[in-house]
Amino acid sequence: MSAPLDDAAPVPPATRLAEMRTRLLHGVPLEDSAGRKNLLLLIQLRWIAAAGQIASIAFVTLFLGVTVPIAPMLGVILGLVLLNLGSLLRLRLKRGVTNVELFAALLFDVAGLTAQLYLSGGAANPFTSLYLLQVTLGAVLLKPWSSIALVLVTVLCFAGLTTNYRPLEFVEQEGLGLMSLHIIGMLICFALNAALLVVFVTRIGNNIRERDARLADLRQHAAEEDHIVRMGLLASGAAHELGTPLSTLSIILGDWRRMPSLTANPELVDEIEAMQAEVRRCKSIVTHILMSAGEARGLEAGMTTMHQFLDGLAADWRATRPGANLRYENSFDRNMPIVSESTLRQVVFNVLDNAYEVSPDRILFHAARVGDQLRLRVEDRGPGFDSAILASLGKPYQSTKGRLGGGLGLFLVFNVLRKLGGNVHAENLANGGALVELTLPLDALSIEEDAT
């Protein structure tokens, strides 16, 4: 029933899009978030590896009676712990995690595994297959060149362990020979590999899908903004072109208004006055188009108060649509100073115009404050929104009016509200008609009052 601008995250879409643009402008790749999450996964995997190695050393020495060089092996574990602490400090930096950093992290993990295998039997150790875990993670996380390099490094490490290692002195136990210990170790390693791959590859896949979704979102917003820019240029050009003929018409009508042959006819005088009023209205529309298309926010914006802005907005719209039955209610509890935002004015006009086209005899415009937001509600008694339109509300050319180029009004409403950090909600009312609700953070309009 609703049409939020973005329901994927609680962060306002404008804020999220601005953060993406900032990363692009400063050379931070879009996979920033995914890279940080993937580095965190490697940190978690390293904690698991350190705990598993401590448990393995304790098990083989206490229960199997196998003598291992405990001090050097604990030294390797300490190195992994220090690497993890350094990686956690790295994550505190608000920078993207690059492919080189992930590659280096995996190389350190391979080095730690190689050192432990060297101290515990070399290639004969059943846990050599843990190399496959590093290779698989590298294939998922890294760029092709670095994943190939990681494969070569692991192959070289494995080959080196076939000739260079510290042999273990196995102690025969009743019912357990060397091969039995080896098979048990292989079974444990296989189960560990399988479990870790399922857990971590699944989570890495989720990170990649989130990154792709954000990238698709950015591309969609960029396409919409490009569409708005092109419409703005078209509107600005048309407004400039219309300025001259409107001025000419205004001068001609003024001359007619002073011609005795015309002023002697009261009916002609009334028609001339009506034409002059319409020309003035056209010139006012052209002026607003130029301000919206060519003026940056705040350059020509005036200071006003919330009540003056809302009351004037309703009065201006009612004055230009004399046939509309507009019921205006202002429940905003504080007449705070704000910037007179011309784009917001045009947004509300678009929504009121849509309501006027389907329900000229009954339109409700209600303004109120909800927490730290301005809420504007427009209700009509028209046929309501079609379900297909509600599902794609805010996209260009989504309209039931059958006009060429229709649907751009609400498209502009959604994009302007998105830029101001606001939201749009639309639904059909139970007793007939439709509701369009605009919410906007007061920070986007308010002016900080002096403490004096």
C-alpha positions in Angstrom: 0.0 0.0 0.0 2.9 2.3 0.4 5.5 3.6 -1.9 8.6 4.5 0.1 11.6 5.9 -1.7 13.8 3.2 -0.3 12.9 0.5 2.1 16.1 -1.4 2.0 17.7 0.4 4.8 16.8 2.9 7.5 19.3 5.4 6.2 17.6 8.1 4.1 18.2 7.4 0.4 19.6 10.8 -0.2 22.2 10.2 2.5 23.1 6.8 1.2 23.4 8.1 -2.4 25.6 11.0 -1.2 27.9 8.6 0.6 28.3 6.5 -2.5 29.1 9.6 -4.6 31.6 10.8 -2.0 33.4 7.4 -2.2 33.5 7.6 -6.0 34.9 11.2 -6.0 37.6 10.2 -3.6 38.6 7.1 -5.5 37.1 4.7 -3.0 35.7 1.7 -4.9 32.0 0.8 -4.6 32.9 -2.6 -3.1 34.2 -0.7 0.0 31.5 -2.1 2.3 31.8 -5.6 0.8 35.6 -5.5 1.2 35.4 -4.5 4.8 32.9 -7.2 5.5 35.1 -9.8 3.8 38.1 -8.7 5.8 36.1 -9.1 8.9 35.2 -12.7 7.8 38.9 -13.4 7.4 39.5 -12.1 10.9 36.8 -14.4 12.3 38.2 -17.3 10.4 41.6 -16.6 11.9 40.2 -16.6 15.4 38.7 -20.0 14.6 42.0 -21.2 13.3 43.9 -20.0 16.4 41.4 -21.7 18.7 41.5 -24.9 16.6 45.3 -25.0 16.7 45.4 -24.6 20.4 42.8 -27.4 20.8 44.7 -29.6 18.4 48.0 -29.1 20.3 46.4 -29.9 23.6 44.6 -33.0 22.2 47.6 -34.6 20.6 50.0 -33.9 23.5 47.6 -34.8 26.4 45.5 -37.6 24.9 47.6 -39.1 22.1 51.0 -38.7 23.7 52.5 -37.1 20.6 55.4 -34.8 21.2 55.2 -31.5 19.4 57.3 -28.3 19.6 54.8 -26.4 21.7 56.7 -23.2 22.1 57.3 -22.5 18.4 53.7 -23.5 17.6 52.3 -21.2 20.2 54.5 -18.5 18.8 52.8 -18.9 15.4 49.4 -18.7 17.1 50.5 -15.5 18.8 51.5 -14.1 15.4 48.0 -14.8 14.1 46.5 -13.1 17.1 48.6 -10.0 16.6 47.7 -10.0 12.9 44.1 -10.1 13.9 44.5 -7.2 16.3 46.2 -5.2 13.6 43.4 -6.1 11.1 40.8 -4.9 13.6 42.6 -1.6 13.9 42.7 -1.4 10.2 38.9 -1.7 10.0 38.6 1.4 12.2 40.0 3.5 9.3 37.2 4.8 7.1 38.8 3.5 3.9 37.9 0.8 1.5 39.6 -2.6 1.8 41.5 -3.2 -1.5 42.2 -6.4 -3.3 45.9 -6.2 -2.3 45.0 -6.0 1.4 42.8 -9.1 1.1 45.5 -10.9 -0.8 48.1 -10.0 1.8 45.8 -11.2 4.6 45.4 -14.6 2.9 49.1 -14.8 2.3 49.7 -14.4 6.0 47.2 -17.1 6.7 49.0 -19.4 4.3 52.3 -18.6 5.9 50.9 -19.4 9.4 49.5 -22.7 8.2 52.7 -23.6 6.5 54.7 -22.8 9.7 52.4 -25.1 11.7 52.6 -27.9 9.2 56.4 -27.5 9.1 56.5 -28.0 12.9 54.1 -31.0 12.8 55.2 -33.5 10.1 55.2 -31.5 6.9 53.2 -32.9 3.9 52.4 -36.0 5.9 50.2 -34.0 8.3 46.5 -34.7 7.4 45.7 -31.0 7.8 47.6 -30.0 4.7 44.2 -30.0 2.9 43.4 -26.8 4.7 45.4 -25.1 1.9 42.2 -25.8 -0.2 40.3 -23.5 2.2 42.6 -20.6 1.5 42.6 -21.3 -2.2 38.8 -21.4 -2.3 38.5 -18.2 -0.4 41.0 -16.5 -2.7 39.0 -17.6 -5.7 35.9 -16.0 -4.3 37.4 -12.8 -2.8 40.3 -11.9 -5.0 40.9 -10.6 -8.5 42.1 -13.3 -11.1 45.7 -12.4 -10.9 45.9 -12.5 -7.2 43.9 -15.7 -6.9 46.3 -17.4 -9.4 49.3 -16.1 -7.4 47.8 -17.5 -4.2 47.4 -20.9 -5.9 51.1 -20.8 -6.9 52.2 -19.9 -3.4 50.2 -22.7 -1.8 51.5 -25.2 -4.3 55.1 -24.1 -3.6 54.5 -24.3 0.1 53.1 -27.8 -0.2 56.0 -28.9 -2.4 58.5 -27.4 0.1 56.9 -29.3 3.0 57.6 -32.6 1.2 61.3 -32.2 1.9 61.6 -29.6 4.6 59.7 -30.3 7.8 60.2 -31.3 11.4 59.3 -35.0 11.8 56.9 -36.1 14.6 57.7 -38.9 16.9 54.4 -40.9 17.0 53.8 -43.0 20.0 51.9 -46.3 19.2 48.8 -46.7 21.3 46.7 -49.8 21.7 44.4 -50.1 18.7 45.8 -46.9 17.1 48.6 -47.1 14.6 50.2 -44.4 12.5 47.7 -44.9 9.6 44.7 -44.8 12.0 45.8 -41.5 13.4 46.4 -40.2 9.9 42.9 -41.3 8.7 41.3 -39.7 11.8 43.1 -36.5 11.1 42.0 -36.5 7.5 38.4 -37.1 8.6 38.5 -34.2 11.0 40.2 -31.9 8.4 37.6 -32.9 5.8 34.7 -32.1 8.1 36.4 -28.8 9.2 37.0 -27.8 5.6 33.5 -28.5 4.5 31.9 -26.7 7.4 34.1 -23.6 7.1 33.6 -23.4 3.3 29.8 -23.6 3.6 29.6 -21.0 6.3 32.2 -18.5 5.0 31.6 -18.8 1.2 27.8 -18.3 1.9 28.5 -15.1 3.9 30.9 -13.9 1.2 28.3 -14.5 -1.4 25.8 -12.4 0.6 28.4 -9.6 0.8 28.9 -9.6 -2.9 25.1 -9.6 -3.6 24.7 -6.6 -1.3 27.4 -4.8 -3.1 25.8 -5.5 -6.5 22.5 -4.4 -5.2 24.0 -1.1 -4.0 25.7 -0.6 -7.4 22.4 -1.3 -9.2 20.7 1.2 -6.8 23.3 3.9 -7.6 22.9 3.3 -11.3 19.2 3.6 -11.1 19.4 6.9 -9.2 22.0 8.2 -11.6 19.7 7.4 -14.6 16.8 9.1 -12.8 18.9 12.2 -12.1 20.2 12.3 -15.7 16.5 12.2 -16.8 15.8 15.1 -14.4 18.7 17.1 -15.7 17.6 16.7 -19.3 14.0 17.7 -18.4 15.4 20.7 -16.5 17.4 21.8 -19.5 14.4 21.4 -21.7 12.1 23.3 -19.3 14.7 26.1 -18.8 15.1 26.4 -22.6 11.4 26.5 -23.2 10.9 29.0 -20.4 13.5 31.4 -21.9 11.9 31.0 -25.3 8.4 31.7 -23.9 9.6 34.8 -22.1 9.7 37.0 -25.3 6.2 36.2 -26.7 4.7 36.5 -23.3 6.2 40.0 -22.9 5.0 40.9 -26.3 1.5 39.8 -25.5 1.5 41.7 -22.2 2.5 44.9 -24.1 -0.2 44.4 -26.8 -2.9 43.8 -24.2 -1.8 46.9 -22.3 -2.1 48.9 -25.5 -5.5 47.5 -26.1 -6.5 48.3 -22.6 -5.9 52.0 -23.4 -7.5 52.1 -26.8 -10.8 54.2 -26.7 -12.4 52.0 -29.4 -12.0 48.9 -27.2 -12.5 50.4 -23.7 -15.9 51.6 -24.8 -17.1 48.0 -24.9 -17.4 46.6 -21.3 -17.4 43.0 -22.5 -14.1 43.5 -24.4 -12.6 45.2 -21.4 -13.5 42.2 -19.2 -12.0 39.8 -21.8 -8.8 41.9 -22.0 -8.5 41.9 -18.3 -9.0 38.1 -18.2 -6.3 37.7 -20.9 -3.9 39.9 -19.0 -4.5 37.8 -15.8 -3.7 34.6 -17.7 -0.5 36.2 -19.3 0.6 37.2 -15.8 0.0 33.7 -14.6 2.0 32.3 -17.5 4.8 34.6 -16.7 4.7 33.5 -13.1 4.9 29.9 -14.1 7.9 30.6 -16.4 9.6 32.4 -13.5 9.1 29.4 -11.2 10.4 27.0 -13.9 13.6 29.1 -14.3 14.1 29.2 -10.5 13.6 25.4 -10.2 15.7 24.5 -13.2 18.6 27.0 -12.9 18.9 28.3 -9.3 20.8 26.4 -6.7 19.0 26.0 -3.4 19.5 29.0 -1.2 20.8 31.4 -3.8 17.5 33.2 -4.2 15.7 31.6 -1.3 14.1 33.9 1.2 13.7 33.6 4.9 10.1 33.0 6.1 8.3 31.1 8.8 6.6 27.7 8.6 3.1 29.1 8.9 3.7 31.8 6.3 5.2 29.3 3.9 2.4 26.8 4.3 -0.4 29.4 4.4 1.0 31.2 1.3 1.5 27.9 -0.5 -2.2 27.0 -0.1 -3.4 30.5 -0.9 -1.3 30.7 -4.1 -2.5 27.4 -5.3 -6.1 28.2 -4.6 -5.8 31.5 -6.3 -4.7 29.9 -9.6 -7.3 27.2 -9.4 -10.5 29.1 -8.6 -12.7 26.0 -9.5 -11.0 23.8 -6.8 -12.7 23.1 -3.5 -9.5 23.0 -1.3 -9.8 22.4 2.4 -6.6 23.5 4.1 -5.7 22.6 7.7 -2.5 23.7 9.3 -1.7 21.8 12.6 2.0 22.6 12.7 2.5 23.6 16.3 5.5 25.9 16.0 6.0 28.9 13.7 9.7 28.2 13.2 11.9 30.2 10.8 12.7 28.3 7.6 14.1 28.8 4.2 11.4 29.4 1.5 12.1 26.3 -0.6 10.9 26.8 -4.2 11.4 23.2 -5.1 9.2 22.0 -2.2 6.6 24.5 -3.3 6.6 23.0 -6.8 6.4 19.5 -5.3 3.3 20.3 -3.3 1.7 22.0 -6.3 2.3 18.9 -8.4 0.5 16.7 -5.8 -2.4 19.2 -5.5 -2.7 19.4 -9.3 -2.9 15.6 -9.5 -5.7 15.6 -6.9 -7.5 18.5 -8.6 -7.6 16.6 -12.0 -9.5 13.7 -10.4 -11.4 15.4 -7.6 -11.9 19.2 -8.1 -14.8 19.4 -5.8 -13.1 18.0 -2.7 -9.4 18.2 -1.8 -7.8 18.1 1.7 -4.4 19.6 2.3 -3.2 19.0 5.9 0.2 20.1 7.4 1.5 18.9 10.7 4.7 18.2 12.6 5.5 14.5 13.5 8.5 14.4 15.7 11.3 16.2 13.9 9.6 15.9 10.5 7.2 18.0 8.5 4.2 15.9 7.2 2.1 17.1 4.3 -1.0 15.1 3.4 -3.1 15.5 0.3 -6.4 13.5 0.1 -8.9 13.4 -2.8 -12.1 11.6 -3.6 -11.1 10.4 -7.0 -11.0 6.8 -8.3 -7.7 6.2 -6.5 -4.5 4.6 -7.7 -4.4 1.5 -9.8 -2.6 -1.4 -8.1 0.0 -1.5 -10.9 0.6 2.3 -10.6 1.1 1.9 -6.8 3.6 -0.8 -7.3 5.8 1.4 -9.5 4.9 4.8 -8.2 7.6 7.4 -8.6 9.0 6.0 -11.8 8.8 8.2 -14.9 5.8 7.8 -17.3 3.7 5.8 -14.9 0.3 7.3 -15.3 -3.3 6.3 -15.9 -4.2 9.5 -17.7 -3.2 8.3 -21.1 -1.3 11.5 -22.0 2.1 11.4 -23.8 4.7 12.1 -21.2 2.3 11.6 -18.3 3.5 10.5 -14.8 6.4 12.9 -14.7 4.8 15.0 -11.9 5.1 12.3 -9.2 8.4 11.2 -10.6 9.7 14.7 -9.8 8.0 14.6 -6.4 9.9 11.5 -5.5 13.2 12.7 -6.6 13.0 16.1 -5.0 11.9 14.6 -1.7 14.8 12.1 -2.0 17.3 14.9 -2.4 15.9 16.7 0.7 16.1 13.4 2.7 12.3 13.0 2.7 9.9 10.2 1.9 6.7 9.7 -0.1 3.8 7.4 0.9 0.8 6.8 -1.3 -2.3 4.6 -0.8 -6.0 4.3 -1.6 -8.4 5.2 1.1 -11.0 2.7 2.4 -13.9 5.1 1.8 -12.7 6.0 -1.7 -10.1 8.4 -3.1 -6.4 8.5 -2.6 -3.8 9.8 -0.1 -0.4 11.1 -0.9 1.8 11.9 2.2 5.0 13.8 2.0 7.4 13.7 5.0 10.5 15.9 5.2 13.1 16.4 7.9 12.8 19.8 9.5 16.6 20.1 9.3 16.2 20.4 5.5 14.2 23.7 5.9 15.0 25.1 9.3 17.2 28.0 10.1 19.2 27.9 13.4 18.0 30.7 15.6 20.5 32.9 17.3 20.9 32.3 21.0 20.7 36.0 21.7 
